[in-house]
């Protein structure tokens, strides 16, 4: 019983002394969140319309981003790092554009890269990183979707290989 009294008394005085509760207001949480962003697997035949025997020099795909344009992201996002990794076994180079659009399909942010030409014997890996900070973060958080446009300079029915993309985004938040 005397041990319980000593422990109770020491816990009342030891933890409270010299504690500055005003510092609680200056605490900032800085979570880092990594998410997969977009991916695709395109075959060389996707760049040629066999019915009309004409090349398709541009392919587009749209991915919804419902989390970017909400209040949480708009108020807390400090920086975003995008990593795009392409593997290319098609003997062509590619221009790839990423357009971030709002609900009205107005561009709020964009970036682009070039993918190195590959071959079936020499698959090329192209990594592209993009860091978004400052005023660009504000523009990015207005987006609700991303449109990826892949452009090939020429194509024909004999073209072979694949173009693959996998990507992730690291979001740096401050709460």
HUQUI-V305565 format. One record per residue. N is the residue number from 1. RES is the residue in one small letter. PSI is psi in radians with two decimals (* if undefined). BURIAL is # if it has 24 or more other C-alpha atoms within 12 Angstrom, else .. D_LAST is the distance of its C-alpha to the last C-alpha in Angstrom with 1 decimal. Layout:
n-><N & N>
res-><RES & RES>
psi-><PSI & PSI>
burial-><BURIAL & BURIAL>
d_last-><D_LAST & D_LAST>
//
This chain:
n-><1 & 2 & 3 & 4 & 5 & 6 & 7 & 8 & 9 & 10 & 11 & 12 & 13 & 14 & 15 & 16 & 17 & 18 & 19 & 20 & 21 & 22 & 23 & 24 & 25 & 26 & 27 & 28 & 29 & 30 & 31 & 32 & 33 & 34 & 35 & 36 & 37 & 38 & 39 & 40 & 41 & 42 & 43 & 44 & 45 & 46 & 47 & 48 & 49 & 50 & 51 & 52 & 53 & 54 & 55 & 56 & 57 & 58 & 59 & 60 & 61 & 62 & 63 & 64 & 65 & 66 & 67 & 68 & 69 & 70 & 71 & 72 & 73 & 74 & 75 & 76 & 77 & 78 & 79 & 80 & 81 & 82 & 83 & 84 & 85 & 86 & 87 & 88 & 89 & 90 & 91 & 92 & 93 & 94 & 95 & 96 & 97 & 98 & 99 & 100 & 101 & 102 & 103 & 104 & 105 & 106 & 107 & 108 & 109 & 110 & 111 & 112 & 113 & 114 & 115 & 116 & 117 & 118 & 119 & 120 & 121 & 122 & 123 & 124 & 125 & 126 & 127 & 128 & 129 & 130 & 131 & 132 & 133 & 134 & 135 & 136 & 137 & 138 & 139 & 140 & 141 & 142 & 143 & 144 & 145 & 146 & 147 & 148 & 149 & 150 & 151 & 152 & 153 & 154 & 155 & 156 & 157 & 158 & 159 & 160 & 161 & 162 & 163 & 164 & 165 & 166 & 167 & 168 & 169 & 170 & 171 & 172 & 173 & 174 & 175>
res-><x & x & x & x & x & x & x & x & x & x & x & x & x & x & x & x & x & x & x & x & x & x & x & x & x & x & x & x & x & x & x & x & x & x & x & x & x & x & x & x & x & x & x & x & x & x & x & x & x & x & x & x & x & x & x & x & x & x & x & x & x & x & x & x & x & x & x & x & x & x & x & x & x & x & x & x & x & x & x & x & x & x & x & x & x & x & x & x & x & x & x & x & x & x & x & x & x & x & x & x & x & x & x & x & x & x & x & x & x & x & x & x & x & x & x & x & x & x & x & x & x & x & x & x & x & x & x & x & x & x & x & x & x & x & x & x & x & x & x & x & x & x & x & x & x & x & x & x & x & x & x & x & x & x & x & x & x & x & x & x & x & x & x & x & x & x & x & x & x & x & x & x & x & x & x>
psi-><-0.73 & -0.49 & -0.68 & -0.68 & -0.75 & -0.77 & -0.72 & -0.76 & -0.74 & -0.57 & -0.48 & -0.60 & -0.53 & -0.63 & -0.42 & -0.51 & 2.33 & 0.46 & 2.20 & 1.74 & -0.26 & -0.38 & -0.32 & -0.50 & -0.41 & 0.18 & 2.27 & 2.21 & 2.38 & 1.23 & 2.63 & 2.19 & 2.21 & 2.26 & 2.53 & 2.46 & -1.30 & 2.78 & 2.71 & 2.79 & 1.82 & 2.43 & 2.69 & -0.59 & -0.35 & -0.35 & 0.24 & 2.24 & 1.85 & -0.38 & -0.78 & -0.08 & 0.75 & 2.57 & 2.59 & 1.79 & -0.21 & 2.26 & 2.49 & 2.61 & 2.48 & 2.34 & 2.25 & 2.48 & 1.28 & -0.27 & -0.37 & -0.64 & 0.33 & 2.91 & -0.63 & -0.84 & -0.71 & -0.60 & -0.47 & -0.24 & 2.18 & -0.66 & 2.63 & 2.30 & 2.12 & 2.37 & 2.09 & 2.19 & 2.03 & 2.47 & 2.28 & 2.11 & 0.24 & 2.34 & 0.96 & 2.64 & 2.76 & 2.50 & 2.27 & 2.19 & 2.47 & 2.00 & 2.13 & 2.16 & 2.63 & -3.04 & -0.51 & 0.19 & 0.50 & 2.31 & 2.26 & -0.42 & 2.60 & 2.75 & 2.86 & 2.81 & 2.95 & 2.35 & 2.26 & 2.55 & 2.44 & -2.95 & 2.95 & -0.50 & -0.31 & 1.36 & 2.20 & 2.37 & 2.23 & 2.13 & 2.38 & 2.18 & 2.54 & 2.18 & 2.27 & 2.10 & 3.03 & -2.40 & -0.49 & -0.52 & -0.73 & -0.75 & -0.74 & -0.71 & -0.07 & -0.14 & 2.55 & -0.09 & 2.82 & 2.34 & 2.15 & 2.19 & 2.13 & 2.15 & 2.33 & 2.44 & -0.56 & 2.74 & 2.73 & 3.06 & -0.29 & -0.05 & 2.36 & 2.77 & -3.06 & 2.63 & 2.09 & 2.56 & 2.36 & 2.52 & 2.76 & 2.79 & 2.39 & 2.08 & 2.28 & 2.02 & 2.72 & 2.10 & *>
burial-><. & . & . & . & . & . & . & . & . & . & . & . & . & . & . & . & . & . & . & . & . & . & . & . & . & . & . & . & . & . & . & . & . & . & . & . & # & # & . & # & . & # & # & # & # & # & # & # & . & . & . & . & . & . & # & # & # & . & # & . & . & . & . & . & # & . & . & # & # & . & . & . & # & # & . & # & # & # & # & # & # & # & # & # & # & # & # & # & # & # & # & # & # & # & # & # & # & # & # & # & # & # & . & . & . & . & . & # & # & # & # & . & # & # & # & # & # & # & . & . & . & . & . & # & # & # & . & # & . & # & . & # & . & . & . & . & # & # & # & # & # & # & # & # & # & # & # & # & # & # & # & # & . & . & # & # & . & . & # & # & # & # & # & # & # & # & # & . & # & # & # & # & # & . & .>
d_last-><45.6 & 45.5 & 42.7 & 40.5 & 41.1 & 40.2 & 37.0 & 36.0 & 36.8 & 35.0 & 31.8 & 31.9 & 32.2 & 30.6 & 26.9 & 26.6 & 28.4 & 26.5 & 23.0 & 20.9 & 18.7 & 17.5 & 15.4 & 13.1 & 11.6 & 10.7 & 8.8 & 5.6 & 5.0 & 6.3 & 8.1 & 11.1 & 12.9 & 16.6 & 18.6 & 22.3 & 22.7 & 26.4 & 29.8 & 33.4 & 36.9 & 39.5 & 43.2 & 45.5 & 47.3 & 44.3 & 45.1 & 48.7 & 50.0 & 53.1 & 54.3 & 54.7 & 55.0 & 52.5 & 49.5 & 46.0 & 44.4 & 40.9 & 38.8 & 35.6 & 33.0 & 30.1 & 27.0 & 24.7 & 20.9 & 19.7 & 16.0 & 15.6 & 16.6 & 14.5 & 12.1 & 9.1 & 10.1 & 11.3 & 8.3 & 5.7 & 8.7 & 9.8 & 12.9 & 15.1 & 18.2 & 21.1 & 24.0 & 27.2 & 30.2 & 33.6 & 36.9 & 40.0 & 43.6 & 44.8 & 47.0 & 45.1 & 42.1 & 39.4 & 37.2 & 33.9 & 31.7 & 28.2 & 27.5 & 24.3 & 25.4 & 24.1 & 25.8 & 28.7 & 29.3 & 28.4 & 27.1 & 23.7 & 23.6 & 26.2 & 27.3 & 30.5 & 32.4 & 35.9 & 36.8 & 39.8 & 43.1 & 44.0 & 47.0 & 47.9 & 49.1 & 46.1 & 42.8 & 40.3 & 36.7 & 34.5 & 30.9 & 28.7 & 25.2 & 23.2 & 20.0 & 18.2 & 16.3 & 16.4 & 18.2 & 19.0 & 15.4 & 15.8 & 19.2 & 18.2 & 15.7 & 18.8 & 20.7 & 21.6 & 24.1 & 25.5 & 29.2 & 30.8 & 34.2 & 36.5 & 39.7 & 42.8 & 45.6 & 48.4 & 49.1 & 52.2 & 53.4 & 54.0 & 50.5 & 49.0 & 45.8 & 42.1 & 38.9 & 35.8 & 32.1 & 29.2 & 25.7 & 22.1 & 18.8 & 16.0 & 12.6 & 10.1 & 6.5 & 3.8 & 0.0>
//
